């Protein structure tokens, strides 16, 4: 039996979000009793079973590199008494190796998920830094004020150390939340989707695996949508707009009888020997959003409108293709069009809808052929029937 005592604040730090993601994933897929501050797993070897069942294709998609100073790829195996084993310095290969040696992975009976200060270090589930592991990706919050919020070390950056058990929970969180890697000008940016602190506390307090499964299903669908868009264009306005008009997500929320699902999208950049959080985008998906309320007043079929807008914003259509090309002569019009659509969908502002149509027309004027047609005119005609 493993008793997981949870005293870590649920907030928008990457450490907290990733830890809770791993805890929720483990709870959903294992035999356990769930409480808001304690989870009791029935078998000490449950963690090995979880790693043995991880999907190879999903692991293979995790293109997150370690930094040059990280040694978790070797020391984690030493902690589990697996001799002479070290993964390559990628989280993909580390998780693959853990899957291979899953029979060696067993948890101690009592795990304290609690952040505490010891000398000049932060510790989770270890008594000193000598007992723990550390990795740059999991101490990323030192750049966002963790030292001033959680300790009295206002001016100093401090190192985080954690137990081998916490390391595996963090890696499960990484596996469960990772979306994609975007490489631009040799710089790598990683995207992760996690539950908001509000939803984390709700799922733990409810202790309902059926409800938890529904939330994970919605999050999985959102990840699929984001993955497609992020390959072409990385705009917060575009991402949020597409999510709210995506009929698959809306249908799923309605079918599972959920009122709201709150998520957080983390944009993490890999810079030299460290990582940096560039953006955290809160995402709230409602059963009845302001978009559908406004659309029902002005359009015959709001769901059909949402479906058409989702098609217009798909990676295969002109808007997304040419947004990613700064040399396209209509690029500025497309940016203004997306911003207008964002105001309409997110804020329920009808003027944003008119701005969207006007800028699509302006893009058409710049790209129309001798016969007066264009790819943008096709999109405008598509939208005219809703």
C-alpha positions as CSV (number, residue, x, y, z in Angstrom):
1,X,0.0,0.0,0.0
2,X,1.2,3.5,-0.9
3,X,-0.1,6.5,1.0
4,X,0.4,9.8,-1.0
5,X,-0.1,12.8,1.3
6,X,-0.7,15.9,-0.7
7,X,0.2,19.3,0.7
8,X,1.6,21.1,-2.3
9,X,-0.3,24.3,-3.2
10,X,-2.3,24.0,-6.4
11,X,-1.3,27.1,-8.4
12,X,-0.1,28.1,-11.9
13,X,3.5,27.2,-11.3
14,X,4.8,24.6,-13.7
15,X,6.0,22.4,-10.8
16,X,2.6,22.3,-9.2
17,X,0.7,21.8,-12.4
18,X,3.0,19.0,-13.6
19,X,3.0,17.2,-10.2
20,X,-0.8,17.3,-10.0
21,X,-1.1,16.1,-13.6
22,X,1.0,13.1,-12.7
23,X,-1.0,12.4,-9.5
24,X,-4.4,12.7,-11.4
25,X,-3.1,10.4,-14.2
26,X,-1.9,7.8,-11.7
27,X,-5.1,8.0,-9.7
28,X,-7.3,7.6,-12.8
29,X,-5.4,4.5,-14.1
30,X,-4.7,2.7,-10.8
31,X,-6.7,1.1,-8.0
32,X,-6.8,3.7,-5.2
33,X,-9.0,5.7,-2.8
34,X,-9.0,9.4,-3.6
35,X,-9.2,12.3,-1.2
36,X,-8.4,15.9,-1.6
37,X,-5.3,15.7,0.6
38,X,-4.5,11.9,0.4
39,X,-4.6,9.1,-2.1
40,X,-4.1,5.5,-1.1
41,X,-2.8,3.2,-3.8
42,X,-3.4,-0.5,-3.1
43,X,-0.2,-1.8,-4.6
44,X,3.4,-0.5,-4.2
45,X,4.1,-1.7,-7.8
46,X,1.3,0.3,-9.4
47,X,3.8,2.9,-10.8
48,X,5.7,0.2,-12.7
49,X,2.4,-1.1,-14.2
50,X,1.5,2.5,-15.3
51,X,4.8,2.9,-17.1
52,X,4.5,-0.5,-18.8
53,X,1.2,0.6,-20.3
54,X,2.3,3.9,-21.7
55,X,1.7,4.3,-25.4
56,X,4.9,4.0,-27.5
57,X,3.7,6.5,-30.2
58,X,2.8,9.0,-27.6
59,X,6.2,8.6,-25.9
60,X,7.9,9.0,-29.2
61,X,6.2,12.3,-29.8
62,X,7.8,13.9,-26.6
63,X,10.6,15.8,-28.2
64,X,11.8,17.4,-25.0
65,X,15.6,17.6,-24.6
66,X,17.4,17.7,-21.3
67,X,20.0,20.4,-20.6
68,X,23.7,19.6,-20.6
69,X,23.8,19.7,-16.7
70,X,21.0,17.3,-16.2
71,X,21.8,13.8,-14.9
72,X,18.3,12.5,-14.1
73,X,18.7,10.1,-17.0
74,X,21.3,8.2,-15.0
75,X,20.7,8.9,-11.4
76,X,17.0,8.0,-11.4
77,X,17.9,4.4,-12.4
78,X,20.5,4.3,-9.7
79,X,17.9,5.3,-7.1
80,X,15.8,2.3,-8.2
81,X,18.9,0.0,-8.0
82,X,19.0,-0.5,-11.8
83,X,22.8,-0.8,-12.4
84,X,24.6,0.5,-15.5
85,X,21.6,2.0,-17.1
86,X,21.3,5.5,-18.5
87,X,18.9,6.9,-21.1
88,X,19.9,9.4,-23.8
89,X,19.5,13.0,-22.7
90,X,15.9,13.3,-23.9
91,X,12.7,12.8,-21.9
92,X,11.4,10.6,-24.7
93,X,14.3,8.1,-24.2
94,X,14.1,8.3,-20.4
95,X,10.4,7.3,-20.4
96,X,11.1,4.5,-22.9
97,X,13.8,3.2,-20.5
98,X,11.5,3.4,-17.5
99,X,9.0,1.4,-19.5
100,X,11.6,-1.2,-20.3
101,X,12.6,-1.6,-16.6
102,X,9.1,-1.1,-15.2
103,X,9.3,-4.2,-13.0
104,X,12.0,-2.4,-11.0
105,X,9.8,0.6,-10.2
106,X,8.2,0.4,-6.8
107,X,7.1,3.2,-4.4
108,X,7.9,3.5,-0.7
109,X,4.9,3.3,1.6
110,X,4.6,7.0,2.5
111,X,5.1,9.9,0.1
112,X,4.8,13.5,1.1
113,X,4.0,15.8,-1.8
114,X,5.1,18.9,0.1
115,X,7.5,21.7,-0.7
116,X,9.9,22.6,2.1
117,X,13.0,24.7,2.6
118,X,16.3,23.2,3.7
119,X,19.3,25.4,3.9
120,X,19.5,27.0,0.4
121,X,17.4,24.3,-1.3
122,X,13.8,23.4,-1.9
123,X,12.9,19.8,-1.2
124,X,10.0,17.5,-2.0
125,X,9.7,14.1,-0.2
126,X,13.4,14.1,0.7
127,X,15.3,15.1,3.9
128,X,18.3,16.7,2.1
129,X,19.6,17.5,-1.3
130,X,22.0,14.5,-1.1
131,X,19.0,12.1,-1.1
132,X,17.2,13.9,-4.0
133,X,17.2,14.3,-7.8
134,X,17.1,17.5,-9.8
135,X,16.4,18.5,-13.4
136,X,16.3,21.9,-15.0
137,X,12.8,21.4,-16.5
138,X,11.2,20.8,-13.1
139,X,12.8,23.8,-11.4
140,X,11.8,26.2,-14.1
141,X,9.7,28.3,-11.7
142,X,12.7,29.8,-10.1
143,X,12.4,32.4,-12.9
144,X,8.8,33.3,-12.0
145,X,9.2,34.1,-8.3
146,X,9.1,30.7,-6.6
147,X,11.9,31.7,-4.2
148,X,10.0,34.8,-3.1
149,X,6.6,33.1,-2.8
150,X,7.6,29.9,-1.1
151,X,10.7,30.9,1.0
152,X,12.4,33.9,2.6
153,X,15.2,33.8,0.0
154,X,14.0,36.9,-1.9
155,X,17.0,37.6,-4.0
156,X,18.6,34.2,-4.6
157,X,17.7,31.4,-7.0
158,X,17.5,28.1,-5.3
159,X,17.7,24.5,-6.5
160,X,14.8,22.0,-6.2
161,X,15.5,18.4,-5.2
162,X,12.8,15.6,-5.1
163,X,12.6,11.9,-4.4
164,X,12.6,9.2,-7.1
165,X,8.8,8.8,-6.5
166,X,8.1,12.5,-7.2
167,X,10.3,12.2,-10.3
168,X,8.1,9.4,-11.7
169,X,5.0,11.4,-11.0
170,X,6.5,14.4,-12.7
171,X,7.4,12.3,-15.7
172,X,3.8,10.9,-15.9
173,X,2.6,14.5,-15.8
174,X,5.0,15.3,-18.6
175,X,3.7,12.3,-20.6
176,X,0.1,13.2,-20.0
177,X,0.3,17.0,-20.7
178,X,2.8,17.3,-23.6
179,X,1.3,18.6,-26.9
180,X,4.1,19.3,-29.4
181,X,7.5,20.9,-30.1
182,X,7.9,23.9,-32.3
183,X,11.3,24.6,-33.8
184,X,11.9,28.1,-35.2
185,X,15.3,29.5,-36.1
186,X,17.0,26.6,-34.2
187,X,15.1,27.4,-31.0
188,X,12.8,24.8,-29.5
189,X,9.5,25.7,-27.8
190,X,7.5,23.1,-25.9
191,X,3.7,23.2,-25.3
192,X,2.0,21.5,-22.4
193,X,-1.7,21.4,-21.5
194,X,-2.7,20.9,-17.9
195,X,-5.8,21.3,-15.7
196,X,-6.3,24.6,-13.9
197,X,-5.8,24.7,-10.1
198,X,-9.5,25.0,-9.8
199,X,-10.2,21.8,-11.7
200,X,-7.4,20.0,-9.9
201,X,-9.0,20.7,-6.5
202,X,-12.4,19.8,-7.8
203,X,-11.3,16.4,-9.2
204,X,-9.5,15.5,-6.0
205,X,-12.3,16.6,-3.7
206,X,-14.9,14.8,-5.8
207,X,-12.8,11.6,-5.8
208,X,-14.9,10.4,-8.8
209,X,-13.0,8.4,-11.4
210,X,-15.8,8.6,-13.8
211,X,-15.8,12.4,-13.7
212,X,-12.0,12.4,-13.9
213,X,-12.1,10.3,-17.0
214,X,-14.5,12.8,-18.7
215,X,-12.2,15.7,-18.0
216,X,-9.2,13.8,-19.4
217,X,-11.2,13.0,-22.5
218,X,-12.0,16.7,-23.1
219,X,-8.3,17.6,-22.4
220,X,-7.2,15.0,-24.9
221,X,-9.5,16.4,-27.6
222,X,-8.2,19.9,-26.9
223,X,-4.6,18.7,-27.2
224,X,-5.4,17.2,-30.6
225,X,-6.9,20.5,-31.8
226,X,-4.0,22.6,-30.4
227,X,-1.4,20.2,-31.9
228,X,-2.7,20.8,-35.4
229,X,-2.8,24.6,-35.1
230,X,0.6,25.0,-33.4
231,X,2.3,23.3,-36.3
232,X,1.3,26.3,-38.4
233,X,0.8,29.3,-36.2
234,X,1.3,30.1,-32.5
235,X,-1.3,32.9,-31.7
236,X,-3.1,32.8,-28.4
237,X,-6.1,34.6,-30.1
238,X,-6.3,32.0,-32.8
239,X,-5.9,29.0,-30.4
240,X,-8.7,30.2,-28.1
241,X,-11.0,31.1,-31.0
242,X,-10.6,27.7,-32.6
243,X,-11.2,25.9,-29.3
244,X,-14.5,27.7,-28.7
245,X,-15.9,27.1,-32.2
246,X,-14.7,23.5,-32.4
247,X,-17.8,21.4,-32.6
248,X,-16.1,18.2,-31.5
249,X,-15.1,19.7,-28.2
250,X,-18.5,21.3,-27.8
251,X,-20.3,18.1,-28.5
252,X,-18.1,16.2,-26.1
253,X,-18.7,18.7,-23.2
254,X,-22.5,18.5,-23.9
255,X,-22.5,14.7,-24.2
256,X,-20.5,14.2,-20.9
257,X,-22.8,16.7,-19.2
258,X,-20.0,19.0,-18.0
259,X,-20.7,22.7,-17.2
260,X,-17.1,23.9,-17.7
261,X,-13.6,22.6,-18.1
262,X,-10.7,24.9,-17.2
263,X,-7.2,24.3,-18.5
264,X,-3.8,26.0,-18.8
265,X,-1.6,26.0,-21.8
266,X,2.2,26.4,-21.0
267,X,4.6,27.7,-23.6
268,X,8.1,26.7,-22.5
269,X,11.3,27.7,-24.4
270,X,14.5,25.8,-24.3
271,X,17.4,28.3,-23.9
272,X,20.9,27.0,-23.6
273,X,21.3,25.1,-20.3
274,X,17.9,26.0,-19.0
275,X,14.2,26.5,-19.8
276,X,12.0,29.5,-19.5
277,X,8.2,29.9,-19.3
278,X,7.2,32.4,-22.0
279,X,3.4,32.2,-21.6
280,X,0.6,30.7,-19.6
281,X,-2.7,30.8,-21.4
282,X,-5.9,30.1,-19.3
283,X,-8.5,28.2,-21.3
284,X,-12.1,27.9,-20.1
285,X,-14.5,25.8,-22.2
286,X,-18.2,26.2,-21.3
287,X,-21.2,24.1,-22.0
288,X,-23.0,27.4,-22.9
289,X,-20.4,30.1,-24.0
290,X,-21.0,33.7,-24.8
291,X,-20.3,32.9,-28.4
292,X,-23.3,30.5,-28.7
293,X,-25.6,32.9,-26.8
294,X,-24.7,35.8,-29.2
295,X,-24.7,33.6,-32.3
296,X,-28.2,32.3,-31.5
297,X,-29.5,35.9,-31.6
298,X,-28.0,36.8,-35.0
299,X,-27.6,33.5,-36.9
300,X,-30.1,30.8,-37.9
301,X,-27.9,27.9,-36.8
302,X,-25.1,28.6,-34.3
303,X,-23.7,25.1,-34.4
304,X,-23.5,25.2,-38.2
305,X,-21.7,28.6,-37.9
306,X,-19.2,27.1,-35.4
307,X,-18.6,24.1,-37.7
308,X,-18.0,26.5,-40.7
309,X,-15.6,28.7,-38.6
310,X,-13.7,25.6,-37.5
311,X,-13.2,24.6,-41.2
312,X,-12.2,28.2,-42.1
313,X,-9.5,28.0,-39.3
314,X,-8.3,24.5,-40.1
315,X,-4.6,24.1,-41.0
316,X,-5.5,23.1,-44.6
317,X,-7.3,26.4,-45.3
318,X,-5.8,29.6,-46.6
319,X,-6.0,31.7,-43.4
320,X,-3.7,29.5,-41.3
321,X,-1.4,28.7,-44.3
322,X,-0.8,32.3,-45.1
323,X,-0.7,33.6,-41.5
324,X,2.5,31.6,-41.1
325,X,4.0,33.3,-44.1
326,X,5.0,36.9,-43.1
327,X,5.8,37.6,-46.8
328,X,2.2,37.0,-47.9
329,X,0.9,40.4,-49.0
330,X,-2.4,39.8,-47.2
331,X,-0.7,38.7,-43.9
332,X,-1.7,41.9,-42.0
333,X,-5.3,41.6,-43.1
334,X,-5.4,38.0,-41.9
335,X,-4.0,39.0,-38.5
336,X,-6.7,41.7,-38.1
337,X,-9.3,39.2,-39.3
338,X,-8.3,36.7,-36.6
339,X,-8.3,39.4,-34.0
340,X,-11.8,40.4,-35.0
341,X,-13.0,36.8,-34.9
342,X,-11.4,36.5,-31.5
343,X,-13.4,39.4,-30.1
344,X,-16.6,37.9,-31.6
345,X,-16.1,34.4,-30.3
346,X,-14.5,35.1,-26.9
347,X,-16.2,38.4,-26.0
348,X,-19.5,38.1,-27.9
349,X,-18.7,41.4,-29.7
350,X,-20.6,41.5,-33.0
351,X,-18.3,44.3,-34.3
352,X,-15.5,41.7,-34.2
353,X,-17.6,39.6,-36.7
354,X,-17.9,42.5,-39.1
355,X,-14.2,43.3,-38.8
356,X,-13.4,39.6,-39.6
357,X,-15.5,39.7,-42.7
358,X,-14.1,43.0,-43.9
359,X,-10.5,41.9,-43.5
360,X,-11.2,38.7,-45.3
361,X,-12.6,40.8,-48.2
362,X,-9.5,43.0,-48.1
363,X,-7.4,39.9,-48.3
364,X,-9.5,38.8,-51.3
365,X,-8.9,42.1,-53.0
366,X,-5.2,41.6,-52.8
367,X,-5.2,38.0,-54.0
368,X,-8.1,37.8,-56.5
369,X,-7.3,36.5,-60.0
370,X,-8.4,37.8,-63.4
371,X,-11.8,36.2,-63.1
372,X,-12.4,38.0,-59.8
373,X,-12.1,34.9,-57.6
374,X,-9.8,33.9,-54.7
375,X,-9.4,31.5,-51.9
376,X,-10.8,34.1,-49.5
377,X,-13.9,34.7,-51.6
378,X,-14.6,31.0,-51.3
379,X,-14.4,31.2,-47.5
380,X,-16.7,34.3,-47.5
381,X,-19.3,32.4,-49.6
382,X,-19.1,29.4,-47.3
383,X,-19.9,31.7,-44.3
384,X,-22.8,33.5,-46.1
385,X,-25.0,30.4,-45.9
386,X,-25.2,30.3,-42.1
